[in-house]
């Protein structure tokens, strides 16, 4: 049985005295608003029995919502930006006291994602989740749904049938766009080979991007050779080594699409091999590395994810779900427009 949290426990966790906690709880004398709200935040996280009463006293009838966010450590720049956009979207809310609690899974495995979900569950009312599509993840999402905690898939779909909704771009179209842009740079009949990197087969979004990419080339440019898909686990080092090997084996290689993480490895390989102008690279997400690579002529197109729009939609859907409102027709899978960034636009 979980030990009941005492005033002393709460005071220690909040870094204040027990007397301060007592004054906050009972309103016996003036306590700085920032201190009182900090005590409330810690009380919520610890499951302090009087947290709801304290919240009502401090916030009044203003609606409050706590959303959990599960992100990954594989692409630090991208996911730090994701977290920052979520927190900015929360601060921009009016008429709603909104908190974002972020957990980073230890890695992209199902077990790590489930552990992050378990850490978040006692603290939040809804969860936005970036994870692979795996039966164990589906089971964990179903358990949370049964407990009244809706889970919204972010970027890549998962747990269809039990997750509340999915937010992201249309990954099938992302793959088609990448293929069309690479093919456009190769004269018809000239031939050449194209390479595709994906994080892994459990990423539903990467699977769709690969499908869109391959279907476009088969239909529109059968003169181009599609090499076997490269699995890079969204890591730069593995992608770098694979790209170097591909360039050595396939002298006709003229285009690479990195549809997830690992883009830095591709860029590094093309730069070191001095294949600028010979091999066209398309990558996802505008970062300092991809921005520089566009300036160098290595990357011709960046397909960027609209993170702020995704975060705004996450807040809206979470709010509806916690209120018990049914998902409107067409809201089960929400596609937001991808951003296409060319060297000339930076």
C-alpha angles and dihedrals in degrees: 000000000000114000114249111250112242131204088254091054091049093047092051093048092047093047095237135107124274087241090058091051090049091052091049091049095047102029090228096149140000116293122180110265092232091054093047092050090048090053089049092051092051091045090055093049093049095045093241108187095231095048094105092051091046091049091053091049095049101036102026116203094334109131114249131197134180117200123191121215123200112198135168134245095219097092106029098180094050097044094044087055089048091054092047092051091050092051092047091050089051092052091050092060117110125200090018133084102218130182128188116206112191127201123184114212112230090240139336096278120119090243093055092049091049091050090053090050090051091051092051101042098081092050105046146053098213136012135215109206134197107190146124120275104254134147092243091053089048090053092050092049090049090052091052091048090053088053091053097256110126118211122210118199114227128206095341125043122243143160093027111197094030105044113088097231143327125240125194144079125307097270094192089058091045089059092048092050092051092050093047093051094048092046091049090065094056118072112237112263093019092104126208140153131266127205129204128199122200130178094233143309093265092066104096091196093052090048089055092047090052091049092050092046095049096042092053094050093046091050102038107023112027088157089073120083117231110211122212112285113262119225109213103167086229090284126136098215095052091046092050093053092046092048092051090051093048092052091050094049100039113046089176093061106132105160142032129189117193102194098187136003125343095065091131089061093054092048092049092049095050091045094050093046090048092230094145109146093015098068119040116207127203118188139176124245130026108251133152088267096052091042091055092044090055090052089052093050095246098110117044098182138019118200103207128200115231095233098172092052090049091051092049090050091047090056093048095048093044091052092051092046094050090049089055095246114154120243108263119236109281094017095096088084115025117193117198122194116269118230118235112206121191127190089252091059098058 
